[in-house]
Amino acid sequence: MSAQTEDEAESGADDGRSGTTATADAVALADAAARKREQRGWYFYDFAVSVYSASVLTVFLGPYLTSIARAAADAEGFVHPLGVPVRAGSFFAYAVSASVILAVLLMPMVGAIADRSGRKKPMLAVAAYVGAAATTGMFFLGGERYLLGGLLLVVANAALSISMVLYNAYLPQISTPDERDTVSSRGWAFGYTAGSVMLVVNLVLYMGHDSFGLTEGMAVRICLASAGLWWGAFALIPLRRLRDRKVVREPGEGPAVSGWKQLVATLKDMRRYPLTLSFLLAYLIYNDGVQTVISQASIYGSEELKLDQSTLIGAVLLVQILAVAGALAMGRLAVTYGAKRTILGSLAAWALTLAAGYFLPARTPVWFFALAAMIGLVLGGSQALSRSLFSHLVPAGKEAEYFSAYEMSDRGLSWVGPLVFGLTYQLTGSYRDAIISLVVFFALGFVLLARVPVRRAVEAAGNPVPERI
């Protein structure tokens, strides 16, 4: 072969390699662009649904539904749903408990169906709009319609939990292992941003209802309904951008079954991944502490620190705002130090925050706001990174099924912390002792999480191990 012919051959080979490389680069860029589009859509479901948690559950519905139940109560202070005597002051708590029971029965089944059918998006749409419709329907509460309020609360709360199973199950599908901490943190930040914005709007309407020509009850009803309308409107964005994936079913895999049977089946399957279970146990314990602080902080503020309602509502708003910054900051720390180390750091910060809370002086709002700021900074990040770390430990194709167990740990099983808090107060008569008793949840969770070899856990689940975890 002549030198010219050899040069032409080498040139042709180089062109072929260059063409192959260019094609691969183009495909990679297209995949990255499609992934970013889905991620941006995914963030907006947190943006849509977090207003319900912030405004409806945390601030407005409990006191309002209790007032309706009291208006309907008999001379002894009891209402009689389905003929059962219930103290009016307990009706809201019982309705929340009923919603948790319903969600626990449905979440494992929905998760398994979503994984085996590959149709997460239509199921997410159903859950989202059932919840949004129930929340919007709270506008019609009034007079003595406590039963309607309880029913709408049960439906909305259960729909929220089910939708979060499906929403979380998308995380491993729309992000690479190295992106996951950042994506999860941004989702939480979007959610807390929405909660902050609407909470400000709702508080302006509620506190200035006279100037708007509204009664207090009408202002509350508008606030409740606005959360449902917000949920439904912004749910359109993820439902347009997320897409379902084809499913490869395992040989001999049976259909999803109902409630507890599916939960038992899921837990049996998880026994094949003991390290995933080890993480879930650690999460269950320290998240129980997180949820108890969230639910009991206002009681601590009002009963022990003698603070008024406006101070408590302002503290809730401060937590929402700072949780945005905390989620984003801890997401960046996870990129450098890994999710596990960052979560461990947040658990230590939680314990120190509770210790500081023990010494807060009464009738001093500024120190309570400082405590709220500390909670806000660690709240969003610890939740976001726990979600992203768990997503690495889930076997491919079982995302929704496993996230149903995760969601149950988050929403369905967080009862030990309130029990410890209540028993401590009952035995000591001090809310300070009750709040410091919660340190054990963060300490034990820290120890259990520190013992989980997360790299081996990721490998055992059959997933690629990110550079930092």
KALIN-V57712 format. One record per pair of residues at least 6 apart in sequence whose C-alpha atoms are under 7 Angstrom apart, sorted by the first residue. I is the first residue (numbers start at 1). J is the second residue. D is the distance in whole Angstrom. If there is no record, write none. Layout:
i=I j=J d=D
i=I j=J d=D
This chain:
i=35 j=174 d=6
i=35 j=175 d=7
i=37 j=241 d=7
i=38 j=174 d=6
i=38 j=241 d=5
i=38 j=242 d=5
i=39 j=174 d=6
i=41 j=237 d=6
i=41 j=238 d=4
i=41 j=241 d=5
i=41 j=242 d=7
i=42 j=238 d=5
i=42 j=242 d=7
i=43 j=186 d=7
i=43 j=187 d=5
i=43 j=190 d=6
i=44 j=190 d=7
i=44 j=234 d=6
i=44 j=235 d=7
i=44 j=237 d=6
i=44 j=238 d=6
i=45 j=234 d=7
i=45 j=235 d=6
i=45 j=238 d=6
i=46 j=187 d=6
i=46 j=188 d=7
i=46 j=190 d=6
i=46 j=191 d=5
i=47 j=190 d=5
i=47 j=191 d=4
i=47 j=194 d=5
i=48 j=230 d=6
i=48 j=231 d=4
i=48 j=234 d=5
i=48 j=235 d=6
i=49 j=231 d=5
i=50 j=191 d=5
i=50 j=192 d=7
i=50 j=194 d=7
i=50 j=195 d=6
i=51 j=194 d=6
i=51 j=195 d=5
i=51 j=198 d=7
i=51 j=227 d=6
i=52 j=227 d=5
i=54 j=195 d=5
i=54 j=199 d=7
i=55 j=199 d=6
i=56 j=224 d=6
i=60 j=220 d=7
i=62 j=92 d=6
i=65 j=92 d=7
i=65 j=146 d=6
i=65 j=149 d=7
i=66 j=88 d=6
i=66 j=89 d=6
i=66 j=91 d=7
i=66 j=92 d=6
i=68 j=142 d=7
i=68 j=143 d=6
i=68 j=144 d=5
i=68 j=145 d=7
i=68 j=146 d=6
i=69 j=79 d=7
i=69 j=88 d=5
i=69 j=144 d=7
i=69 j=146 d=5
i=70 j=77 d=7
i=70 j=88 d=5
i=71 j=144 d=6
i=72 j=79 d=7
i=72 j=144 d=5
i=73 j=79 d=5
i=73 j=88 d=6
i=77 j=87 d=6
i=77 j=88 d=6
i=78 j=85 d=6
i=78 j=86 d=5
i=78 j=87 d=4
i=78 j=88 d=5
i=79 j=85 d=6
i=79 j=86 d=5
i=79 j=87 d=6
i=79 j=88 d=6
i=80 j=86 d=6
i=81 j=147 d=7
i=95 j=150 d=6
i=95 j=153 d=7
i=95 j=154 d=6
i=96 j=154 d=6
i=98 j=154 d=6
i=99 j=154 d=4
i=99 j=155 d=7
i=99 j=157 d=6
i=99 j=158 d=5
i=100 j=158 d=7
i=100 j=412 d=6
i=102 j=158 d=6
i=103 j=158 d=5
i=103 j=161 d=6
i=103 j=162 d=7
i=104 j=408 d=6
i=104 j=412 d=6
i=105 j=259 d=4
i=105 j=260 d=6
i=106 j=259 d=6
i=107 j=162 d=6
i=107 j=404 d=5
i=108 j=259 d=6
i=108 j=262 d=6
i=108 j=263 d=5
i=108 j=401 d=6
i=108 j=404 d=5
i=109 j=256 d=6
i=109 j=257 d=6
i=109 j=258 d=6
i=109 j=259 d=6
i=109 j=262 d=6
i=111 j=165 d=7
i=111 j=166 d=7
i=111 j=400 d=4
i=111 j=401 d=4
i=111 j=404 d=6
i=112 j=256 d=6
i=112 j=400 d=7
i=112 j=401 d=5
i=113 j=256 d=6
i=114 j=120 d=5
i=114 j=400 d=6
i=115 j=397 d=6
i=115 j=398 d=6
i=115 j=399 d=7
i=115 j=400 d=6
i=115 j=401 d=7
i=116 j=247 d=7
i=116 j=249 d=7
i=117 j=247 d=7
i=118 j=244 d=6
i=118 j=245 d=6
i=118 j=246 d=6
i=118 j=247 d=6
i=119 j=244 d=6
i=120 j=166 d=6
i=120 j=244 d=6
i=121 j=239 d=7
i=121 j=243 d=7
i=121 j=244 d=6
i=124 j=163 d=5
i=124 j=166 d=6
i=125 j=239 d=7
i=127 j=159 d=5
i=127 j=162 d=7
i=127 j=163 d=5
i=128 j=159 d=7
i=128 j=163 d=6
i=129 j=232 d=6
i=130 j=159 d=7
i=131 j=155 d=7
i=131 j=156 d=4
i=131 j=159 d=5
i=131 j=160 d=6
i=132 j=228 d=4
i=132 j=229 d=7
i=132 j=231 d=6
i=132 j=232 d=5
i=133 j=228 d=6
i=134 j=152 d=5
i=134 j=155 d=7
i=134 j=156 d=5
i=135 j=152 d=7
i=135 j=156 d=6
i=135 j=224 d=7
i=135 j=225 d=6
i=135 j=227 d=7
i=135 j=228 d=5
i=136 j=224 d=7
i=136 j=225 d=4
i=136 j=226 d=7
i=136 j=228 d=4
i=136 j=229 d=6
i=137 j=225 d=7
i=138 j=149 d=7
i=138 j=152 d=7
i=138 j=221 d=7
i=138 j=224 d=6
i=138 j=225 d=6
i=139 j=221 d=5
i=139 j=222 d=6
i=139 j=224 d=6
i=139 j=225 d=5
i=141 j=149 d=6
i=165 j=400 d=6
i=165 j=403 d=6
i=165 j=404 d=5
i=165 j=407 d=6
i=166 j=400 d=6
i=168 j=403 d=7
i=169 j=399 d=5
i=169 j=400 d=5
i=169 j=403 d=6
i=172 j=391 d=6
i=177 j=466 d=5
i=178 j=466 d=5
i=178 j=467 d=7
i=180 j=388 d=6
i=181 j=331 d=6
i=181 j=334 d=7
i=181 j=339 d=7
i=181 j=385 d=6
i=181 j=388 d=5
i=182 j=331 d=5
i=182 j=332 d=7
i=184 j=384 d=5
i=184 j=385 d=7
i=184 j=387 d=7
i=184 j=388 d=6
i=185 j=327 d=5
i=185 j=328 d=6
i=185 j=331 d=5
i=185 j=381 d=6
i=185 j=384 d=5
i=185 j=385 d=7
i=186 j=328 d=6
i=188 j=327 d=7
i=188 j=380 d=6
i=188 j=384 d=6
i=189 j=323 d=7
i=189 j=324 d=4
i=189 j=327 d=6
i=189 j=328 d=7
i=192 j=320 d=5
i=192 j=321 d=7
i=192 j=323 d=6
i=192 j=324 d=6
i=193 j=321 d=7
i=193 j=324 d=6
i=195 j=320 d=7
i=196 j=317 d=6
i=196 j=320 d=5
i=196 j=321 d=6
i=199 j=317 d=7
i=202 j=223 d=6
i=205 j=219 d=6
i=206 j=216 d=7
i=206 j=219 d=5
i=206 j=220 d=7
i=209 j=215 d=6
i=209 j=216 d=6
i=209 j=219 d=6
i=256 j=262 d=7
i=266 j=401 d=7
i=270 j=277 d=7
i=273 j=460 d=7
i=273 j=461 d=7
i=275 j=452 d=7
i=275 j=457 d=5
i=276 j=393 d=6
i=276 j=457 d=6
i=278 j=452 d=7
i=279 j=449 d=6
i=279 j=452 d=6
i=282 j=445 d=5
i=282 j=448 d=5
i=282 j=449 d=5
i=283 j=445 d=7
i=284 j=409 d=5
i=285 j=441 d=6
i=285 j=445 d=6
i=286 j=441 d=5
i=286 j=442 d=5
i=286 j=445 d=5
i=287 j=410 d=7
i=288 j=414 d=5
i=288 j=416 d=7
i=288 j=417 d=6
i=289 j=417 d=6
i=289 j=438 d=6
i=289 j=441 d=5
i=289 j=442 d=6
i=291 j=414 d=7
i=292 j=417 d=6
i=292 j=418 d=6
i=298 j=312 d=6
i=300 j=431 d=6
i=301 j=307 d=6
i=302 j=308 d=6
i=304 j=362 d=7
i=304 j=431 d=6
i=305 j=361 d=7
i=305 j=362 d=4
i=305 j=363 d=6
i=306 j=362 d=6
i=306 j=363 d=5
i=307 j=363 d=6
i=307 j=365 d=7
i=311 j=365 d=7
i=315 j=369 d=6
i=315 j=372 d=6
i=318 j=372 d=7
i=318 j=373 d=7
i=319 j=372 d=6
i=319 j=373 d=6
i=319 j=375 d=7
i=319 j=376 d=4
i=320 j=376 d=7
i=322 j=373 d=7
i=322 j=376 d=5
i=322 j=377 d=6
i=323 j=376 d=4
i=323 j=377 d=5
i=323 j=379 d=6
i=323 j=380 d=5
i=324 j=380 d=7
i=325 j=377 d=7
i=326 j=376 d=7
i=326 j=377 d=4
i=326 j=378 d=6
i=326 j=380 d=6
i=326 j=381 d=6
i=327 j=380 d=5
i=327 j=381 d=4
i=327 j=384 d=7
i=330 j=342 d=7
i=330 j=381 d=5
i=331 j=381 d=7
i=333 j=342 d=7
i=334 j=342 d=6
i=335 j=468 d=7
i=337 j=468 d=7
i=338 j=468 d=5
i=338 j=469 d=4
i=339 j=385 d=6
i=339 j=389 d=6
i=339 j=469 d=5
i=340 j=469 d=6
i=343 j=382 d=6
i=343 j=385 d=7
i=344 j=446 d=6
i=346 j=378 d=6
i=346 j=382 d=6
i=347 j=442 d=6
i=347 j=446 d=6
i=351 j=439 d=5
i=351 j=442 d=6
i=353 j=371 d=7
i=353 j=374 d=7
i=354 j=435 d=7
i=354 j=436 d=6
i=354 j=439 d=7
i=355 j=436 d=6
i=357 j=371 d=7
i=358 j=432 d=5
i=358 j=435 d=7
i=358 j=436 d=6
i=360 j=367 d=6
i=392 j=458 d=6
i=392 j=463 d=7
i=393 j=457 d=6
i=393 j=458 d=5
i=393 j=461 d=6
i=394 j=402 d=7
i=394 j=461 d=6
i=395 j=461 d=5
i=395 j=462 d=6
i=417 j=438 d=7
i=421 j=434 d=5
i=421 j=435 d=7
i=421 j=437 d=7
i=424 j=433 d=7
i=424 j=434 d=5
i=425 j=431 d=6
i=425 j=433 d=7
i=425 j=434 d=5
i=455 j=465 d=6
i=458 j=465 d=6
i=459 j=465 d=7
